[in-house]
Amino acid sequence: MRNLLNRLTGSTAPAVREEPTLSPDPGPRNETVSTANPESLLELFQVGPSYAGPAVTAETAMRVTAVYACVRMLCGAVATMPLHVYRRTDKGRERVDHPLWWLLNQEASPTFTASAMREHQIASMLLRGDGLAWIRRNRRGEAERLDPLPRQHTIIEKRGGRLIYFANLEEEGYRGIDQDDVLHLPNVGFDGVSSPSVIGLAAKQGIGLAMAAEEYSARFFSNGARPDHVITMEKTPSQEQLDRIRDNWLKRHTGTANAHLPGMLVGGAKVQQITMSSEDAQLMEARQFQVTDIARAFGLPSWMINANEKSTSWGSGLEQMGLGFIIYTLQPHLTRWAQEINRKLLRDQNLFAEFNVAALLRGDAKTRAEYYKSALGGTQNPGYMTPNEVRAKENLPPIEGGDKLYAPEVTPNADA
């Protein structure tokens, strides 16, 4: 109401944000589906079966080792990177000691460390489409803590050009939260309201096939890892005799512990093995392909999740492969997250947050020594790093006189 009076009267009084409230009939929602479309309902609750049979959800997908490895790798990489705050200056940038540093790098809330919060955000974004965190502010509007919002219990609506997050919180019930108070990490395919998950967008069938292949393999080995076989008899037995022979055979010869027990048959019965089919012989090859397919959907090369791969196009050295991982996989996630922090936590055009990706590119001691030697001007070229800057990267204290750049002396030309 105060905002409307200000516009009518031309007042310059600061606008007061109106907190979203729940009403008996909030009107149409952006995340609604028709009950006449069963597939839409299954997709909303992520319980739709894959073509291979198993239902692929955020919980069941994490039971697949390839999915778990991809999520763990991406979450761990982001969680271990320092996040610094910089100020734009006439000479470029300078790092500042901002009060938000502790919130972003050490403790997000009394129950979440900063690294655990990042892992929660990335995992929710990958598995459910959006990573959400509630910015809890004091009366001055300063961020005091970040609490995760479960995506599966949060409905996002768009009202008047702004997003409202209706979250079902355990201690506070349903609560409407304005977009300024939610860190929203979207996935690829963000439509201005929500994002599809990696599972729903690209990997549902691949994960379902991997789950089906794993279940088939487990059942195959539980039966002694032996090909299928049939029991033949010279005379036509009764149904009761067939059931008794089959039950006794399964009881004594099912499972790896009973795989090598001799079979005992009477009445002229014989066991004939059925040759292993080509599908069974290629089972391991199919499972290996699914690992590569799932890793591709998450933007990772298969060698990063310990899958055997003879070569990679990201370079031959560990540093080159790490650089490719940062550029092609991590950088889009880091950019979206940094921009969200800038506009909702810092709120200052002269300040910006940036992840320090150098923490993942340290290399070995010999490589770092050669890099620092060149940076200090060891090849008789002007240095671009001071000794104290090098010492800071190695977590060493500064030394007196270590803030001066090296500049080689220019010898005058004797013929001049």
N, C-alpha and C positions, 0 to 999 in steps of 0.2 A: 504494500500500500504506500509506504514512504517513497519507494522508487517512482510510483505513478504520480504522486503529488509533486515530486521534484521535476518531472518532465512537464507537468501542466503549468506549474508556477515559474519555471525557469530557475529554480533554486540550484545552487552549486553544492549543496550539502552532500557529503559522501553517501553513496548508495549502500543500503544494507541488504546483504544477501538473504533471501528467504529460504529457510531450510525446507527440504521436501518433506511432505507428510503423507501418510497413508489415508486413503478414504475408502468408504464402502464400495465405490465403483470408480476406480482410477482411470477408467477408459481403456481404449485399445492399447495393447502392449506390443512391443516390437518382437518379443520372443514368444509368439503364440503359434500354434499349429492347429490344423483342423483334425477333429476326431475322426473324420471320414477317411483320413489318410493314415493307415497304420504305420507305414514306413516313416512318416514324419514323427509320429509319436515315439517310435523306437529310436530314431536318430536323436531326438531331444534328450532322452534319458540314456543314450549311448548303450542300449541293450540289443541292438539289432544284430541278428546272426550274419556271419559272413557267408559267402557262397560255399566255402569249404565246410561249413557247419557250425563251428564254435562261435559263441557270441563274443565280440571284441569290445571291451570296455576299457576305461582307464585302469581299472584294477586288474582285469585278466591280462591285459597287454603287458603289464609290468612283470608277469610271470614268465614271459618269453625272454630268454637271456639276451638276445640281440637288442630288444627294446630297452631292457634294463641297462645294458651297457651304454647305449646311445644317450639315454636320459642322464645316467650317472656322469658320463664324460662331459656333456654340455653344462650340467649343473656345477660340477666340480671346477671346471675351467673358469666360469664366471664368479664362483664363490671365492676363489683364491686371488682374484685381481684387486689391487688397491683402487679406490675411487677417490680422486682428489678434486678439490674445488679451485678454480683459477679465476683471476680477474683480468679483463682486457685492458691493456695499457697502450700508450702511444708507441711503445717499443715492441709490442707483441702481447705477451702474457706474463703473469706472475702468479705463483702458487700462494694461496692465502690460507690462514688457519681459521676455518669457518666453524661455527658451533655445530653445524650438521655433520661434521666429520665423524664424531663418535656414533651418531645414529646410523650413518651409512657404512661404517667400517668395523664397528665393534658390537654395539648392542642396539638392535632394532626395537626391542620391547623387553620387558622383564622375563618373558618366556622364550624369546627368539634372539639368537645372535644375528649379527648382520649377514654372515655367510649362510646360516640356516634360512634366513628370510629370502636371500637371493635364490637358493636352491628351490625353495617352495614356489617362488614366482616362475622360474624357468620350467620346473616340472609341470606346474599347472598350465602354463602357456602351451607346452608341447602336447600334453595329454588331454587337455580340456579346451584349448583355444585361447584362453585369456588368463594372465596372472594378475590377481587383484590384491591390493593391500590398503587398508584403511589408515589414513593419516590422522592420528589423534592430536589435536591442537589444544594449547592453553587459551586463556581468555585474550591474550594478545595476538592470537592467530599463529603462534610459532609451533612448529611440529615438535612434539614431545616423544612420540613413539609410532611405530608402524605395526599394525595388527593384520595378519593374513585374513582374507575373505575367501571362504570356500566357494569356488566357482560353481559347483553343482548345487549350492544352496543360495545363489545370488541371481536375481532377475534384473536385467539391464533394460531400462526404458529411455526413450528420447522424448523429452517434453520441452517445447519452446526452444528448440535448438540446443538443449543441454541434456547431458546424460544423468540419469538418476539410478542409483544402485540400491535395490531392495534386497537386503541380506538377512538371512535367517541366522541370527546369532544365538548361541546357546544360553548366555546369561541375560541378554537384553531382548530376545525375541526378534520379530521383524523390525527392521529399521531402514528408513530411507536416507541415503547418503549422497550429497551433491558431488558432481564430478571433480570439483576442486579439492576434495578431500579423499580421493582414491587414486593411488598409483596403478595405472592400467597398462599392463604390458601385453600388447596384442600380438597375434601371430600373423603369418602371411594370409591375406584374404580378408583383412579387417574392412568391414563395410560401414564404419562410423558408429556402430553399436557394439558388435561382438565379432569374434573371429572363429573360424573352424579350427579344430585340432588337427595335428599331423595324422592322427589315427583316422578321423572322419574324412579328411581331405585326400589323403594319398596312400595310407598304409593299412587300411582296414582289411583288404583282401589278402595282402601279403602277410600280415600278422595272423589272420585266421588260418591261412594255409600252413604257416609255421606251427601254430598250435595243433592243427590236425596231424601234421607230420610227426610232431613230438609225441602226441598221444598214441599214434600208430606204432611208433618205435618202442614206446614203453610197453605196450601190450604185446608187441612182437617178442621182446626179451622176457616178459613175464611168463610167456608160454615156452620158455626154454630156448628162444632164438632159433627155432627149427622151422623148416618149411611146413606147410600144411600137408596133411596126409589123410588117407581114407582106410577104413577097415573093411575088408571084403570077407564074405563067407560063402561056402559052397552051397548051403541050403538056405532057404528063405526063412529068416527068423521072425518071431512075433515082435510086435511093437514093444512089449515089456522087456524082451531080451535085448532089443536094440538100445533102449533107454538105460538098462542096467550096465551093458558093456561100455557105452559112452560115458556114463557117470563114473564108473570105476577107472576108466582110462584117464579122464580129466583129473580125478582125485589123486592118482598116483604119479602122473607125468607132467603136470602143469607146474611151472615155476622153475627158476634156474637151479634150485637145490635138487630137484628131481629130474634134471635134464638127462642124466646118464644112467638112470635106473633101467634094468632090462624089462622089457614088456612080456607079460605072460597072457597068452591067448589060448582058448580051448575050442573044441568043436569045429576044427578046420578053419578058424578065422586067420586072416593074414593082413599085415600092414603094408601098404604101398605109399611111398612118399610121392608128393606132387612136386615137380621141378619148380624152383623159385622163379617167380615171374620177373620180367624185365623191370617192372615198377618197383619191386622189392629190391632188386639189385642196384637200382639207381636212387634209393632212398637217401643215402648220405649225400649224394651229389645235389639232390633237390633241396635238402635242408641247408646245404652250403649256399645255394643260390638265394634262398630266402633271407639269409643273414645279409648278403650283399644288397638285396632289394630293400630291406628294412633300413639299413644304414644309409642307402641313397635317399630315402624319404626324409630322414632326419638331417640330411646334409653332411654326413660323415663318410669318409672313405672307410672301407671295411677293415683295413689294417689297424685303425684306431680302436676297434673293439675286439682286437686279438683274433681276427679272422685271418686265415692263411691267405696271403696274396703275394704273388711273385714280384710284382712291380707296382709303382705308383707314379702318377703324372705330376705329383706335387714336388718333385725334387728328390735327390738322393740322400741329402744330409738331414739330420734331425732338425736343425735350425730352419732349413728351407721348408720341410714338411710342417713344422710348427707355424711358420709364417703363412703358409697356404691355409691352414686351419683357422687362423685368426681372420684372414682377409675374406675367405669365401664362406665360412660357417659362423664365426662368432660376431664379426663386425656388424651385421644387420641387427642382431639382438642387442648389442651394446649401444648402438646408436639410438634405437627406439627407447631404451631404458634411460639413457642420459638425457634425451630430450624431454621425457616425462618428468624426470627429476628437476630439470631446469625450469619448466613452466609451472610446476606445482609445489616445489619445495623452496627453490632459490628465489624465483619471482623477481629477478633482477637481470636486465639485459647486459649489464657489465660483468655478471658472474656466470660461470658455466661449470658443469661437472664433466669429468672425463675419466674413463677407465685407463689405468696404466698397463697397457698390454706388454710392456717390456718385461714384466714379471714372468711371462711365459716364454721369453726369448733370451734368457740369460746365457745359455750355452755353457760349454765347459770352461775351465780356468784358462786354457791356452787361447781359446777364441776370444774371451773377454779381454785378456791381456793385449792381444794384437789390436783389438778395437780401441781400447783405451790409449794405446800408444799412438795410434793415428789421430785420435781425438785431441790428444794433448799437444800434437805438433811434432811427434817424434821423427817424421820424415822431412824435417826442415821446412814444413809448410805451416802457415798460421793455424794455431790451435782453435778449436771451436768448443772446447770444454776446459774448465779450470780444474786444477787438482782437487779442490774441495767438492766440485760436482761429481768427480769420479769417486771420491771417497764416500760421498753420500749414497751413491748407487751400491757400494759395497758395505753399507751400514757401518762406516767408520767415522769418527769425529773429525771436524774440520781442523786444519792446522793454520798457524799464523803465516800470512803471505800467500795463502793458497787460493785466493780469489782473483788472481790476475791471469789473463789469457797469454799464452806464449805467442810472441811475434818475432820471427827471425830478423836479425839485423841485415840490412841491405848494404852490401859492399860497394863503395863507389867505383865506377869504371875508371881505370887508370888512364885510358886513352881519351877520356872526356876532357 
